[in-house]
Amino acid sequence: MPHLSRTLSLAAVVLFGVTYMAPIIVLGTFGMLAEETKGNVPTAYLAASIAMLFTALSYSHMARAYPVAGSAYTYVRRSINSKLGFLAGWSILLDYFFIPMVIWLIGASFLHSAFPHISLSFWLIVFIVLTTIINVIGLEFAKSINSLLMLIQSLIIVAFIVLCIHYVTTDGTTPLFSLKPLWNQGAHLSYILAGGAVACYSFLGFDAVTTLADETKEPKKIIPKAIILVTLVGSAIFIITSYFVQLAHPSFVFHDVDSAASEIAMNIGGDIFASFFLIGLIVGQFASGVSAQTSASRLLYAMGRDGVISKRFFGKLSPRFSTPVNNVVLCGVVALIGTQIDVLTAASFINFGAFLAFMLVNISVINHFWIREKQRAGLQIISYLLFPIIGFLTTFWLFVSLDRLALILGIIWLALGIIYLAFLTDFFKKDPPEITLD
């Protein structure tokens, strides 16, 4: 019988998580966040980083307690309640379904901007087909692709920062270290939180690594470490990069918000660098798309394997490749919705599910360690009570900062989940199927 093989090391899992974040997306979405925060993008990333770090700590605790694929779905159902766990899985499923589409849609938008005679839909389909083929073949092939693509986008980010520093120092009127990119005259807490709420979707890499527990050599040791490392690395990249870009372009006004980074690249490096930047952005989106589709297919496999959703379709592995081919292909098909909606709509939809799942995981830590196991001595007060409370409150703060459309779409998705749960449990009279640890 085909099965998932434990081949991934700490370095491979961290690479997967950081690649999932697509670090170069800090440049791809800079214009949107600059407009949202009124020119305080690094502060928005700082706010998002704080919230995500406390939540990542909670994820690491739960990953150590339950070293199995399933993410928030597994943690909440095992530590609190199986029905609530189902709704946590349903919420995070929203993210995993739509994140690949957002990633590919951003890449397709930049390519369409560079080659306007070729439709955005064409580029989107190219992204979908190529990444689907890679993920059908398997993670070992994806790992080799990710290493190369991560190197390319890392070089682009470094070059962008260096050119921003050169641009600022050549100008001679702006100090290299200033508080203005963090808090200018137009800054307001509501703008920062709104920007932070949007920026948080880039941090889902720490959550994504939990879906690889069944394919990691020592998941109980490696996954918790990887969660924290991915969050710290991502935070550093996003904050440092956005700081220097904001320093080089303090305004939040652009000719085109969607391609603002290309405009900045042109200003700091000319036509040649702008072309290299476009290549790096597309490479980053492609690499992140591979990781995002991998995680989505693994979460569906974890839920299908125990019969929460159709086991015949979702819990099946390919005899040839030992990968969940049905789930991989389904993710690609869902991404075709991107031909009909824009990036902001899709990204807003994602954030609702992410924040809801994050809040539940923070509660899970308190319930599992503090209440159920009574681990309340010394530093356990901080680890299992104080930090999860902070993680919950900071995430809730970002949650209520979502725009109205995100809340409406999210509530509709959650309502559908409750209806399906009622069907699955004979109107809540019994528990939904429980996930296995094999």
C-alpha positions in Angstrom: 0.0 0.0 0.0 1.4 3.5 -0.9 2.3 5.7 2.1 4.0 9.0 2.9 7.7 8.6 3.4 9.6 10.2 6.3 12.5 11.9 4.4 12.4 15.6 5.4 15.1 17.1 7.7 14.9 20.3 9.7 16.7 22.3 6.9 14.2 20.9 4.3 11.2 21.8 6.5 12.4 25.3 7.2 13.2 25.8 3.5 9.7 24.6 2.7 8.1 27.1 5.2 10.2 30.1 4.2 9.6 29.3 0.5 5.9 29.0 1.3 6.0 32.5 2.6 7.5 33.7 -0.7 9.8 36.3 0.9 9.8 38.4 -2.3 6.1 39.0 -1.8 7.1 41.8 0.5 8.0 43.6 -2.7 5.1 42.3 -4.7 2.5 43.7 -2.2 4.4 46.7 -1.1 2.2 49.2 -2.9 -1.0 47.8 -1.6 0.3 47.8 2.0 1.8 51.3 1.6 -1.5 52.7 0.5 -3.3 50.8 3.4 -0.9 52.1 6.1 -0.3 55.5 4.6 3.4 54.8 4.2 4.2 52.7 7.3 4.7 49.2 5.8 7.5 48.0 8.1 5.3 48.9 11.2 2.5 46.8 9.8 4.9 43.9 9.4 6.2 44.5 12.9 2.6 44.3 14.3 1.9 41.1 12.2 5.3 39.6 13.4 4.5 40.1 17.1 1.1 38.4 16.7 2.4 35.6 14.6 5.4 34.9 16.9 3.2 34.3 19.9 0.9 32.1 17.8 3.8 30.3 16.4 4.9 29.4 19.9 1.5 27.9 20.5 1.7 25.9 17.3 5.2 24.6 18.4 3.8 23.4 21.7 0.9 21.6 20.0 3.2 20.2 17.3 5.2 18.6 20.1 2.1 17.2 21.8 0.6 15.9 18.5 3.3 15.2 15.9 0.9 14.4 13.0 -0.3 16.1 9.8 -3.5 18.1 10.2 -2.4 21.5 11.6 -5.0 23.4 13.6 -7.5 20.8 12.7 -5.6 18.1 14.8 -4.6 20.4 17.6 -8.1 21.8 18.4 -9.9 18.5 18.1 -7.5 16.6 20.3 -7.1 19.3 23.0 -10.6 20.9 23.2 -13.4 19.2 21.3 -13.8 17.2 18.1 -16.6 19.4 16.7 -14.7 22.6 17.3 -11.6 20.9 15.8 -13.6 20.2 12.7 -14.5 23.9 12.5 -10.8 24.8 13.0 -10.0 22.5 10.1 -12.8 24.0 8.0 -11.5 27.5 8.7 -7.9 26.7 7.8 -9.0 24.7 4.8 -10.3 28.0 3.4 -6.7 29.4 3.5 -5.1 26.3 2.0 -7.6 26.3 -0.8 -7.2 29.9 -1.7 -3.5 30.7 -0.9 -2.2 28.9 -4.0 -4.6 30.9 -6.1 -3.5 34.2 -4.5 0.1 33.3 -5.1 -0.4 32.4 -8.7 -2.7 35.4 -9.3 -0.1 37.9 -8.1 2.5 36.3 -10.4 0.1 36.3 -13.3 -0.8 40.0 -12.6 2.9 41.1 -12.8 3.4 39.1 -16.0 0.2 40.5 -17.5 1.5 44.0 -16.6 4.8 43.3 -18.4 3.1 41.6 -21.4 -0.3 43.2 -21.6 -1.1 41.5 -25.0 -1.2 38.2 -23.2 -4.2 37.7 -20.9 -3.9 37.3 -17.1 -5.9 34.1 -17.3 -3.3 32.5 -19.6 -0.5 33.2 -17.2 -2.6 31.9 -14.3 -3.2 28.6 -16.1 0.5 28.3 -16.8 1.3 28.6 -13.1 -1.4 26.1 -12.2 -0.3 23.4 -14.7 3.4 23.6 -14.0 3.1 23.5 -10.2 0.5 20.7 -10.3 2.8 18.5 -12.4 5.7 19.1 -9.9 3.5 18.2 -6.9 2.1 15.1 -8.5 5.6 13.8 -9.0 6.4 14.3 -5.3 8.2 16.3 -2.6 11.7 15.2 -3.4 11.4 16.8 -6.8 9.8 19.8 -5.3 12.6 20.1 -2.8 15.2 20.4 -5.5 13.2 23.0 -7.4 12.6 25.0 -4.2 16.3 25.2 -3.3 17.1 26.8 -6.7 14.1 29.1 -6.8 14.7 30.3 -3.1 18.3 31.2 -4.0 17.2 33.3 -6.9 14.6 35.3 -5.1 16.9 35.7 -2.1 19.5 37.3 -4.4 16.9 39.7 -5.8 15.8 40.8 -2.3 19.4 41.4 -1.3 20.0 43.4 -4.5 16.8 45.4 -3.9 17.9 46.4 -0.3 21.5 47.3 -1.5 20.1 49.5 -4.2 17.7 51.2 -1.8 20.6 51.9 0.5 22.7 53.3 -2.4 19.7 55.4 -3.6 19.2 56.9 -0.1 22.8 57.6 0.6 23.4 59.1 -2.8 20.5 61.4 -2.3 22.2 62.7 0.8 19.1 64.2 2.4 17.7 61.1 4.1 19.5 59.4 7.0 20.0 55.7 6.6 18.4 55.0 10.0 15.2 56.9 10.7 11.8 56.5 12.4 9.9 57.9 9.5 9.4 54.5 7.7 8.0 53.2 11.0 5.8 56.1 12.0 5.4 59.1 9.8 3.0 62.1 10.1 0.1 60.3 8.5 0.5 57.2 10.8 -2.6 56.0 12.7 -3.0 52.8 14.7 -6.1 51.8 12.7 -4.1 52.0 9.4 -1.3 50.0 10.9 -3.6 47.2 12.1 -5.5 47.1 8.8 -2.1 46.7 7.0 -1.0 44.1 9.6 -4.1 42.1 9.0 -3.4 42.0 5.3 0.3 41.2 5.8 -0.4 38.3 8.1 -1.3 35.9 5.3 2.4 35.9 4.3 3.2 34.3 7.6 1.3 31.1 7.0 4.5 29.3 6.3 4.9 28.4 10.0 1.5 26.8 9.9 2.2 25.1 6.6 5.1 23.1 8.0 2.8 21.3 10.4 1.2 19.5 7.4 4.5 17.8 6.7 4.6 15.9 10.1 3.9 12.6 8.4 6.9 13.1 6.0 9.5 14.5 8.5 12.2 12.2 10.1 11.6 13.2 13.7 8.4 15.3 13.7 8.2 15.7 17.5 11.6 17.5 17.5 11.9 19.0 14.1 8.4 20.5 13.5 8.4 22.7 16.7 11.8 24.0 15.9 10.9 24.6 12.2 7.8 26.6 13.2 9.7 29.1 15.3 12.6 29.4 12.8 10.3 30.0 9.9 8.5 32.7 11.8 11.7 34.5 12.9 13.3 34.3 9.4 10.2 35.5 7.7 9.7 38.4 10.2 13.3 39.5 9.7 13.0 39.5 5.9 9.7 41.3 5.8 10.6 44.0 8.3 14.1 44.8 7.1 13.2 44.8 3.4 10.1 46.9 3.8 12.0 49.4 6.0 14.6 50.1 3.3 12.0 50.2 0.5 9.9 52.6 2.5 13.0 54.7 3.2 13.7 54.9 -0.5 10.1 55.7 -1.4 8.5 57.4 1.6 5.4 58.3 -0.3 2.4 55.9 -0.6 1.4 57.3 -4.0 2.2 55.3 -7.1 1.3 55.3 -10.8 -0.1 51.8 -10.3 -0.4 50.3 -6.8 -0.4 46.7 -8.1 3.0 47.2 -9.7 4.5 49.7 -7.3 7.6 47.6 -6.6 8.4 47.7 -10.4 8.2 51.4 -10.2 10.6 51.6 -7.2 12.9 49.1 -8.9 13.1 51.4 -11.9 13.9 54.4 -9.7 16.7 52.7 -7.7 18.2 50.5 -10.4 17.0 51.4 -13.9 15.5 49.3 -16.6 17.9 46.3 -16.3 17.3 45.9 -12.6 13.6 46.3 -13.0 13.7 43.4 -15.5 15.7 41.2 -13.0 13.2 42.1 -10.3 10.3 40.9 -12.4 12.1 37.6 -13.0 12.8 37.2 -9.3 9.2 38.0 -8.3 7.8 35.4 -10.7 10.4 32.8 -9.5 9.3 33.5 -5.9 5.7 33.2 -6.7 6.3 29.9 -8.6 8.3 28.4 -5.7 5.7 29.5 -3.1 2.9 28.1 -5.3 4.6 24.7 -5.2 4.8 24.8 -1.4 1.2 26.1 -1.0 -0.3 23.5 -3.2 1.7 20.8 -1.3 0.3 21.9 2.0 -3.2 22.1 0.8 -3.1 18.6 -0.7 -1.6 17.2 2.6 -4.3 18.8 4.8 -7.0 17.4 2.6 -5.3 14.0 2.8 -5.2 14.2 6.6 -8.9 15.1 6.7 -9.9 12.5 4.1 -7.8 9.8 5.7 -9.9 9.7 8.8 -13.2 10.1 6.9 -14.1 13.7 7.9 -14.4 14.3 4.2 -14.7 11.7 1.5 -12.0 9.1 2.2 -12.4 7.5 -1.3 -11.4 10.8 -3.0 -9.3 12.8 -0.5 -7.7 10.0 1.5 -6.2 8.2 -1.5 -2.5 8.2 -2.6 -1.2 7.5 -6.1 0.3 4.0 -6.3 3.0 5.3 -8.6 4.1 8.6 -6.9 2.8 8.0 -3.3 1.3 11.5 -3.4 -2.4 12.6 -3.0 -2.9 13.3 -6.7 -6.6 13.9 -6.4 -6.1 16.7 -3.9 -3.2 18.2 -5.9 -5.4 18.4 -9.0 -8.4 19.7 -7.1 -6.3 22.6 -5.7 -5.4 23.5 -9.2 -9.0 23.4 -10.4 -10.1 25.6 -7.5 -7.4 28.2 -8.4 -9.2 28.7 -11.7 -11.6 30.9 -9.7 -8.7 33.5 -9.9 -9.7 34.2 -13.5 -12.8 35.9 -12.1 -11.7 37.7 -8.9 -8.9 40.0 -7.9 -6.0 39.6 -5.4 -7.5 41.8 -2.6 -10.8 39.9 -2.6 -9.0 36.5 -2.4 -6.5 37.6 0.2 -9.3 39.1 2.4 -11.1 35.8 2.3 -8.0 34.0 3.4 -7.3 36.1 6.5 -10.7 35.2 8.1 -9.9 31.5 8.2 -6.3 32.0 9.3 -7.1 34.3 12.3 -10.0 32.1 13.5 -7.7 29.0 13.4 -4.9 30.9 15.1 -7.1 32.0 18.0 -8.3 28.4 18.5 -4.8 27.0 18.6 -3.8 29.5 21.3 -6.8 28.4 23.3 -5.8 24.8 22.7 -2.4 25.3 24.4 -4.2 26.7 27.5 -6.7 23.9 27.6 -4.2 21.1 26.9 -1.2 22.1 29.1 -2.6 24.4 31.7 -6.1 23.0 32.4 -5.9 19.3 31.4 -2.3 18.4 32.2 -2.0 21.0 35.0 1.5 22.2 34.0 1.5 25.4 36.0 4.9 25.5 37.7 7.6 28.2 37.1 8.0 29.1 33.4 5.0 27.0 32.5 2.9 29.9 33.6 4.5 32.0 30.8 4.6 29.2 28.2 1.2 27.7 28.6 -0.9 30.6 29.9 0.5 34.1 29.4 2.0 33.7 25.9 -1.1 31.9 24.5 -3.3 34.7 25.9 -1.2 37.3 24.3 -1.2 35.3 21.0 -5.0 35.1 21.2 -5.5 38.8 21.9 -3.1 40.1 19.3 -4.7 37.8 16.7 -8.2 38.9 17.7 -7.1 42.5 17.4 -6.1 41.9 13.8 -9.2 39.8 13.2 -11.5 42.6 14.0 -9.4 44.9 11.8 -10.4 42.9 8.7 -12.5 44.7 6.1 -16.2 44.1 5.9 -16.0 42.0 2.8 -13.6 39.6 4.4 -15.8 39.2 7.5 -18.9 38.6 5.3 -17.3 36.0 3.1 -15.7 34.3 6.1 -19.0 34.1 8.0 -20.6 32.5 5.0 -17.8 29.9 4.8 -18.1 29.2 8.5 -21.9 28.8 8.3 -21.4 26.3 5.5 -19.0 24.4 7.8 -21.5 24.3 10.6 -24.2 23.0 8.2 -21.8 20.2 7.0 -20.8 19.4 10.6 -24.5 19.0 11.5 -24.9 16.6 8.6 -21.7 14.7 9.5 -22.7 14.3 13.2 -26.4 13.7 12.8 -27.2 17.2 14.1 -24.4 17.2 16.6 -25.5 14.0 18.4 -22.2 12.3 17.7 -18.5 13.2 17.2 -17.1 13.6 13.7 -14.5 10.9 12.8 -11.2 11.2 14.7 -7.9 11.5 12.9 -5.4 8.7 13.2 -1.7 9.1 14.0 -0.3 6.7 11.3 
